[in-house]
């Protein structure tokens, strides 16, 4: 019964938004945006608490959010970790172990609305502002992002091409915002009136349309060194996203895996990341 309810709820909410758009297209667009950005999980679980609490650094105020950062001290270059949607810094535990063994200085932070950070919504422009603040504070040489975190570091370097960041690593990262919107449209069963209103809302608020936000396009001007990890059968983010980014990113390598899924916590992936950072 619970599974049936979970399948029906998106369609019921989509019907509500479709009906609302008959009376107020702007109100329907506003609500559609906030539904899309609402975080439903990712807060710290009891099993994650000890690992995270022992590494807490500071709480930073960014865009009216309280953002928790973490530090694992090392003598080598600073690495900044950027987690994905409905996750938190705990997802990096396996890579952090490898980075510590290699004596890198490790910084991470919980995105708005995730882990110990405040908020209930997350969207890439907000995440990018939090990331840029962390870059200014901690001055990392390397950025590593998983999923939406990977999309965010690509967007950040597009906005700040002169930053002192030297290398980027993305893992299972999406590229095309319009593909995310198509999935959202199908999931809720949104009509074109709601979707057009939502695109106008995003264009007015952030300055780009669905198709204009593309990390594959952003990569054309990226002069940094990069490595993209993506599983060919990733069930969350289709493999072609990283293929498109790699095609446009002159300084990138694409590492294709098979059967590792979306999270990619495996030692083989983490060992390749360490070798790339050391090279």
C-alpha positions, 0 to 999 in steps of 0.5 A: 500500500505504501508503494502504491501511495508513493507512486500516486502522490506525484501524479496527484500533485501534478494534477493539482498544479495543472488545475492551479495553472488555470487560475494562476500560471505564476503561482503554479510555476512558483509551487512547481519550482519549490516542489522540484527543489524540496529535500526529503532526506539527507539529514544526519542519521545515527550511524553517520553521527560519529564519523561526521561529529569528529571532523566538524570545522565551522558553521558558515552563514551563506545565503541565509543558511547555516552551512556545516563544514568539515576538515581532515587535516593533511600536509598536502594540497587541499581537496574540497568534496561536494556531495550529491542530492539528498546525501551529506558528507558521510557519503565520502567516507571511503574516499576520505580514508584514501585521501587521508592516507595520501596526506591531502588536506580534506575539506567538505561541507553539507549542502543547504538542507542536507546533513547538519546544514539548514534549509529545506530547498536545494538548487544548483545556483544556491549550491554554487554560491555555497561552493564558491564561498567555501573555495574563497575560505579554504582555497582548495586546489582540487574539487571533487563532486558526485552527481549534482555536486559534479554538476555544481563544480562544473557550473562554478568553474564556468562562472569563475574560470580564473579561480586557482582550482587546478583539477576537477573530478566528477562522479556520475554527474548530470549535464543537461538541465532540460533532461531533469525537467523532462523527467520531472514533467513525466513524473508529475504529469505536468501540462505544457502550461505549467512547464512553460510557466516554470521555465519563465520563472527560472529564466527570470530568477536565474537568467537561463532557460532549461536548455541553456543550463548545460555543463557540456556547453560550459565545458567548452571554455573549461581550461582545467584538468579533469576526470569524469567517472560514470557507470555505463548502466548508471540507473540515476544519471544516464551515461551519455551525460559524461560522454557529452561533457568529455567531448567538449572538455579538452583537458578531460579524461573519461573513465567508464565503469560497468556495474558499479552503479551511481554512488561509486564508492568502490576502491578502484574508483577512489584509487584512480582519483588519488592517482589523478590528484597526484599526477 
